[in-house]
Amino acid sequence: MRAEQGARGAPARPARKAERGVRVALIGWGTIGSGVIQLLRGNGEALAGRLGASVELARVVDIDLERRREVRVPKSLLTNDARAVLADPEIDVVIELMGGLEPARTFVLEAIRSGKSVVTANKALLAHHGREIFAAAEAAGVGFGFEASVGGGIPIIRTLREALGGDRHRAIFGIVNGTSNYILSAMAAEGRGFDDVLADAQRTGLAEANPTYDVDGIDAAHKLALLVQLAFGVHLPLDAIHTEGIRHVDAEDMAYARELGYAIKLLAIAKRHDEGIEARVHPTMIPLEDPLASVQGAFNAVCLLSEALGRSMYYGQGAGMMPTATAVVGDVLDCARDLRGRGGPRLPPLGFPVASLARARVRPIGDVVSEYYLRIQAADRPGVLGRISGLLGGAGISIASVVQRGRKSGGTVPVVFRTHETRERDLRRALARVEALPTVQGKPVAIRIEESPI
């Protein structure tokens, strides 16, 4: 049946002649694009051996063709006219690496309407417009690969879509942003503050000049939206994901975390409950013995809790030119195999019909129950600790332990609490009362604890 008909009854493209290779166009000749070109060239013989035909880089599209790059491309392949390439019937696969929402969305949809397979690393595009794009690819019966959009070289998309497609997943925990993980790792190892480490990361190119998407959790939220669709089969709007960044994490918090037996990581977290799902991105304390705590630098890791498989973890380089390019070329090969063998994709983009996506029922962050680390800068006077403890206890918050060291008569000292499980809204109300005390300086720091992430 598949040899005669594409997805949703779309007519299949005719089988390719054996002598004809698969022709690829690249839109976006930046760092990742250069890595893709290197792999297509350097591994061309191996790709042809696996496919039974060549994979040919036929066109490279970029708005700036004069900028010097480490990878050279013949001028005959270069153009800044994306629409001419999208309309070219000789192009089989379009790789979109330009980033952003527009014109990336328009170009991807035009490629799909032209009957071309598409590969992208654009997590922001898919987080905002994925449902529309997935549906278009499914209806047109074309291949669509987006492995590089989450986790760089970690094959988490393929794992969820294919290898674990028969299981039911209860939770996802992931370190999915390399820049924030590098900053937190350096702060923990070297005892330095956030601003200092960020400045160093920007000087060395590990952080963008404008790091907002990375350090404020936005990039991780984009990736979580995609993971939730694949794992839970629900559509998760971005604005339903509670998102916090790492700017407020202090070197002092890092030191206290280690003393208490924890590491602080920016986690993307999703849990499935009978009444809905939790979806949140924020700094989280996890036990030092948990495998996620050992993920350092720019590496990424995603943990799943599945009903049949149990816990599994997927680890690797989450960003960078060659890890991401590897994922892109893997998707190109997947699309090329389908073009050569069937004239249509093996699977819909999500691994199941996009029409079956249900709208996620998301638990409000105020209803989330967690343990907490609290750091409160309080006056070093008799009775202050008792007053703070009383306000917390009056809100139903049970205190597991208290750490207070150092004396500064007439000044302030940090007081650290570790709570038992409590509801978020109750904690926030109590902290508002604590912050209003004349003996408390500044805003209390609260970091959620996941004692056993999954």
Residue, then its C-alpha position, 0 to 999 in steps of 0.5 A: m500500500r505504501a508504494e502506491q499511496g502516501a500519508r492520508g491518501a496523498p499520491a506517492r512520488p514515483a520511485r527514483k531511478a537507481e542512477r539518480g542520487v538524492r539532491v539536498a538544498l541547505i538554507g542557512w549557511g551558519t555554524i551548523g550549516s558548515g558542519v552539515i556541509q563537512l559531513l555530507r562531503g567527508n562522509g559522502e562515500a559512507l552515506a552512498g553505501r548505506l543509501g545505495a545512491s549519492v547524497e548530493l549538496a545541490r544548493v546553498v542559500d544564505i542572505d550573506l554569501e560574501r562572509r568568509r567561512e571555514v567551509r568553502v562552497p563552489k560559487s555555482l551552488l550559492t544563491n540568496d534566492a530561497r524561493a527559486v530553490l524551493a520551487d526547483p523540482e530537482i531538489d529532494v530534501v530542504i535543510e532549514l538552518m536559518g533559525g527564527l520564526e519568519p521567514a523560516r515558517t514560510f520557507v518550510l511550508e513552501a518546501i512541503r507544498s512543493g513535495k520536498s522532504v524537510v529537515t530542521a534544527n529550529k526548536a523555536l519554530l516548532a514550539h510555536h508552529g509545530r502543529e501546523i507544520f507537522a500537519a502539513a508534512e503529514a498531509a503532503g506525505v513528505g518526510f520531516g526530520f527535527e532530531a537536531s531541535v532537542g539535545g544536539g547529537i542525542p537521538i531523543i526525538r527518534t527514541l521517543r518517536e520510534a524505539l519507545g513508541g510502544d511504551r507509556h511515559r510518566a515523566i521527563f526530566g532534562i538538562v537541555n540547554g548547554t549554555s546554562n549547564y556550563i554556567l551552573s557547572a562552573m559556578a559549582a566547581e569554582g565558587r564564582g558568581f553568575d555574572d562572572v561566569l557568564a562574562d567568561a562564557q561570552r568571551t569564549g563563545l560558549a554564550e551568545a552576546n545576548p544570552t536571554y534565551d539560554v539563561d532565562g530558560i526560554d530555549a529549554a521551554h521550546k524543547l520541553a514543548l516538543l518533548v511533551q508532544l512526543a512523550f505524552g501525545v498532547h499539544l502544549p502551548l508555550d505559555a503553559i510552561h512555567t519558565e524561570g532562568i538561572r540569573h538569581v542563582d548565587a554562588e552561596d546557593m551552590a555552596y549550600a546545595r553541595e553541603l546539603g547533598y545536592a547539585i543545582k541544574l536548570l531542568a525541563i520537567a514534565k510529569r503526567h498525572d491523572e488530572g493533567i500534566e506538570a510542565r516547568v523549567h527552572p533551577t532545581m536541586i537534585p541529589l548528588e548521587d543522581p546521574l543528572a547531577s554528574v552532567q557537566g559543562a555543555f553536555n545535555a541529558v534527558c531522563l524518561l520514566s516509562e511504565a514498561l521500561g522504567r527509568s532510562m537516560y540519554y546523554g551526549q553533547g547537546a550543542g555545537m557544530m558537529p554534534t548538531a550537524t550529525a543529527v541533521v545529516g541523520d535525518v537527511l539520510d532517513c528522508a533519503r531512504d524513504l525517497r529511494g524506497r517508498g516515495g513517502p515517509r516511514l512515519p508521520p513527523l510525531g510518530f502518530p497522526v497529528a490529529s490525535l494530539a489532545r490539548a494538554r490540561v496543565r496543572p497551574i504552578g501554584d498547585v505543584v507540590s515540591e520540597y524547597y530550599l530557602r535562603i533568607q537574609a535576616a538580621d542577626r538578633p534573638g527571636v528573628l529565626g523563630r519569627i520566620s519559622g512561625l510564619l512558615g509553619g503558620a502557612g502549613i509549611s513543615i521545615a525539615s532542617v535549618v542551617q544558620r552559621g556566622r554571627k554579625s551582630g547588628g548585621t544580617v546573616p543567611v538562614v537556610f531552610r529545607t522544607h518538606e513537601t508543600r504546595e507552591r502557592d502556600l509557600r509563595r504566600a508565606l514568603a511574601r509575609v517573610e519578605a515584609l518583615p523589617t528584620v529580613q533584607g532583600k527577596p528570599v531565594a526559593i529553589r525547588i528540590e526533586e529528591s528523586p527526579i524520576 
